[in-house]
């Protein structure tokens, strides 16, 4: 069976790519190892932060400006609510990387924001108890997206545009122009790979040392009200950080950012242990004492990290008929709609108007 484009992996990025390619009139086959919007990779958990005050690098901001426009369009076209604009607060020492980086982004791009000292933070958001020397950068346009709803909406729109989507059909081999699965073999003019934590397995020929990191998401019934709060990222003096959300679907979600065990999709420990619960309770006890109510549940997910924590989005350097998107390093989901657009550009035209030089895989090649 022959298609214009085969998309491997239908999580956040792959579902968006399948939609944008089909929307442009391409015959698209989408292949997914698991069921739609599954919870075994990196596109689940009920909420993902989105913000434009981007401390990682101001170079990401133009992509985020476009992504926010596209979230609105996806909601209109699908009829689903995906983006919850609840605002966002970055908390830390004035000289911390999160604060200085966020300030650089908002100042360079003229983004709406406020700087709040500790007393102002406590007055506006009583559940947050920063230290006297911590400050917060508040971004009113920030919020969170629901990953499962995003994936489902993109898949629905892709099907509506004519894409052939197949689930529980793992890829066993790919090469330019041909993909083999557990059920058959398919041909296409172009292949797009969005493998998530399966990048080391499917993209070994990139010679990039991807690191798969186990992460745990915790869901609390809080002791104090958290409804109506912004998302928050707390950059701590000890070098660790945690992030969290307002109350959503009856729970307050909070998690550490990085610092998890290194694993593979096959060896990841899906059990959340008592010492891990104690660690998040201990970390949040002082800055958010009202959070430490009842732990409802916890769930694991995976980050696919690059050495510099920047993405890999490019035409495959060894195969002109292949495009790759991977290595999102725990901060990729907010970019889903614009990455879908970029992948469609690269697959069809070989270039994109979006700034993606930062994501060139050549920077990461092993010798």
N, C-alpha and C positions, 0 to 999 in steps of 0.2 A: 504494500500500500504506500502511495506516494503523497507527500504533503509539501507545502512551501517551507514550513518551519515545524520542528519538533521541540517542545519545551519539556525538559526533564526536571521534575520537582514542581509541585503545585502548592507550595506554602505561600508565604507572604509575597515574595518577589516573583515566583513562577506564575502564580495566579494572575498578578498584575500584568506580567509580560504576555501571557496567553490572551488576555482581554485586549490589550493594546494592539497586538499583532492581528487578531481576528477583526478588530474594529477597522483596521486599515485594509481589509479585504483579503488577507492571507489565509490560505488553508492551513489550519493549525491543529496539530495533535499535541495534547498535553498528557504527560505520563506521571503518575504518582505512585509511590511505593505503598502508601497506606490509604486510609479512607479520607474523604474530604474534611479539611479543617481539623486534622488530628492533633493529639497532644503529645507526640513522641519526638518532636524536633525543637523548633525555636519560634513557632508562630501560634502560641497559645498562652493561657494564663489570665485571660479576662481583661487585661489592660496593658497598654504600652505607652510610655511617656512620649509626647511630642512637644517640641519647643524650638524656638529660633535663636534664643540667647545661647549660642553654641560654644561652650568653653573648649571643646575639643579642637576646633580650628574655624576661624571665620570663613574659610573657603567653602564650608558646607552650607552657609546661609542661603546663597542663591537657590540651591536645590530645595531647601526647606521652604522658601517663599513659594516656589512652584508646587511643592507637595501640599501645602495648606490649601492652595487654590483647587488642587485636584481632589483632595478629600471631600470638599464641598460638592464637586461635580459627581463623584462616585455616589455620594449620598442621594443627590437628586435623581440620578439615573437608576439607582437600585431601590430607592424607597426605604433604605435602612439607615439607622443612626449609627455612625461609626466614631465620629470625632466629638468628644465632650470638651468644650472650651471652658475649663474651670480655673484657668490661670495656673501659674507655676512659680515656685520660689526656690532659689538656690541659696543655701545657707553655708557660711564658713567664715574663717578668718579673712579679714580684708585682703591679705596677701596670698590667699590660697589660690591654687590653679583654677578651681571652679569659678571663683569670684572674678579674678583678673581676666580669665579667658572669656567669661560671659560678658564682662564690661567691654572688652575689645570688640566682640561681635555686635552688641547693641549700638555702640558708638559708631562703628564703621558703617553700619547699615541704617542708622536712624530708627531703630526698633523701639516701640513703646516699652517703657520700663520705669521702675522706681527703685531707689536704694533706700533700705530701711535699716535703722540701727536696732539693737537688741530690744530696747523698750518698745519701739514701734512695732516690731514683729510680735512681741508678746501681746500687745494691745489689740492688734488686728487679728491675730491668729492665736487665741489663748491656749490651744493644745500644743503649740510649739514653744519650747522653753530654751531659747539659745543662751549661751554663756554671754556675759556682759561685753566681751570683746568680739563677738561674732556679729556679722551683718547679713542682710539678705538682699538679693536682687530679685525683684518681683516682675514677672512678665505676664501681662493680662491676656495675651493671645495664646499662651501655652495651654496644655491640657493632656488628655489621653485619648487613644484610639483603642477600640476593642478588636484584637487581632483575629479572633474566630469569625466575627461578623465581617471584617474586611476580606478575609479569604473567601468566605461564602459569597459575598457580594461580587467580588471579582470573577469568581467561577460562574456565577449566574449570568453576569454580563458577557463573559467569554462565550458561554453556550449560546446565548441569545444572538451573538454576532457570528455564530457558525462554527465555533471551535469544537473539536472532537476530544472530549476529556475522558481519560480512562484511569481508574483507581485500583488499588491493590494489584498493581502490575509493575513489579520492580524491574529496573533496567539492569541487565547483566553485562552488556557491552555497548560501547558507542564508538563511533569513528565518524569523520566528516561524511555526511550524506547518508548514514545508516545507523539505526539504533535497534538493538536486540533486547527483548524483554523476556520474562518468563512465559509469555504467551505467543510471541511472534517476532517478526522483523519488519521494520518500517524504513522507508527512504524519505529523504527531505533535502531540499536545497540548502537548508541551514539548520543548525542545532543550537539551542540555547540551554545552558546548564545553570540551574539554580539549586545546587545540591544541599545547601545548609550544612549541618554537621557531617554530612557524607562527602564533603569536599575532598578530604584526604584519599578516600576510596575512589571517587570518580574523576578527580583531577590531579592524580599523581604526576602526570606529565608536565604540569606547570612548574614543578620543582619548588613549591612554596611550602615551608614548614608550618602548616596550619596547626593550631593547638585547640583541641576541643575541651571546653571547661564546663563542668557541672555547676549549675546554679540552682538555688532553692528559693521559691516564692512562698511567703507565709501570709495567711489570711486570719485576721483577728476580729473578734467581736470586741470593740473597744470599751474601756471603762468610762470614757468621756465621748461626747458627740464629735464625729469627724465629718458629718455631712456638710456639704457646702465649702469644703476646704480646697485649696489648690493642690496640685501635685507638688512634691518637694524632693529635692536632692540635697543631702547633708554631707558636706566635705569635712571630714573630721581631722583633728590635729594629729592623730596617730597614723595618718596616711590611708585609712580605710574610708569608705563612704557607703551610705545606704540611701535608698530612695523609696518613695511610697506615694499613696494615692488617697483621695478622699473616700468616704464610704461609698461602695458601689456593689450592687447585688447583695446587700446584707453583710458586707465584710470590708475591712480595711486591709489592703495588701501592702506589704513592705518587704524589702529584700536588700541584701548586700549587692554592691556592684563590683564584680570580679572577686578574686580570692578563693574561688572554688577548686575542687579537685580536678585534675586532668584525667580525661577518660576517652572513650570512644562511644559511638551510639550503641555498640553491642555490649560494652562493659559498664555503662553508667549505672550507678546504684540509684534505683528509683525509690528506695526507702528513705524517708526523712527521719533522722535520729534525734533523740532527746537533747543531746549536747548542741545540736544545731539550733533547735528551738531556744535553748537557754542562751545561746550566743546572740541571737537577734533581740531577745528580751533584754539582755544586759546592755547591748549597744543602744537601745532606744529608751531605756528606763529614765535617764536623766533628761535628754532633749525632748522626749514625748512621754511623760509619765502616764498620761491618760490612755496610751495605746495598750499597755500591758494588761489587757483583759483576758478573755478566753481565746486560745488558738483554735480556730475552727478546723483548719486543714493546712496542708502544705503540699507543694508539687515541685517537681524538678523540671528544668529545661536545660538547654545547652547553648553556650556561646561558641562561635567559630572564630577564634582570634587570629589575627595576623601579628607579626612582630611589632609593628608600629600602631596597631589598632585602627588603621585606616582600611577602607574597603578594597575589594578587587572587582572592578567592572571594566570589561574590555573585550574586544575581539581577541580570541585565543592567539597568542603570539606564534604558535606552531601550526595553526589551522585557520585559514581565512574563512572557512564556512562554519565557524563555531564562535559563539559569544558566551562569556562566563560572567556570573555575578555571585560572589561568595565572600567569606571573610568579614562579615558585618560586625563582629567583635563586640556584640552586646549593645550596640546603639543604632541598629539598622532599620527597625520596623517603621519608624516615623517617616522614612523615605520611600516606603513601598510604592505609592502611585507614580512618583517621578522616576524611580528605578524601572518600573514597567515601561514608561515612555522611552527612557534611554535605551533599554534593551531592544525595543521595537526599532528605534532609530538605527542602532548598530547592526541589527540583523538585516534590515532592509537596505540601508544606505551606506553602512560601514562607518558612519560618523554621526555625531550628535551635536546640537547647539549647546548642550549643557556642559558646564565645566567639570570634566572628569579626569584631568591629568593627574590628580592626586591618587587615583585608583589604578594606575598602570602597574600590572603585575611584575614588570621588569625590575622594580625596586626591591623585590623580595626574593628573587631567584637564589636558590642555593647553588654553590659552585659545582 
